[in-house]
């Protein structure tokens, strides 16, 4: 059995409802700051195995419908790594732990061959980041089709500088190489 947690459940709590309203609506719902601390401790203790995003890129129009008609969920893929690496730079965890929670542990749990480790014979799927460069989450700079983030305005580090898939550069310094495509994953039973 495995368990996962999202960055939003580690970093947001019920105070988000006052700040961003229905944009904070998700399942399971956000809870108290105490719950944030319990989730962090469970992650650090290994009770929770890895980080997930539960990416649900509902548009601002959909999220503006008002409770209970607002769909639950929020975008998470694009900001998950910078959010977690920012926590590492603040001393909450280590960069090695983030790499494990977001790559190695996932590949191991799902038995995905040739993934999750930098070693000979593995697929060379890498994200290179600059941990000295901080920049805010800006709605207009996001690639997500929904065009918003609950973390708008947060100053984060660890934004991808270069992304390599199967040994080929697919993203570098803001430019996407659309000719490179990943491959379907396989899972060892």
Helices and strands as residue ranges (DSSP letters): E 4-6, H 7-11, H 15-20, G 21-24, H 33-45, E 50-52, H 60-63, H 77-89, H 95-99, I 100-104, H 105-109, E 126-129, E 135-136, G 139-141, E 155-156, E 160-165, E 168-172, E 175-176
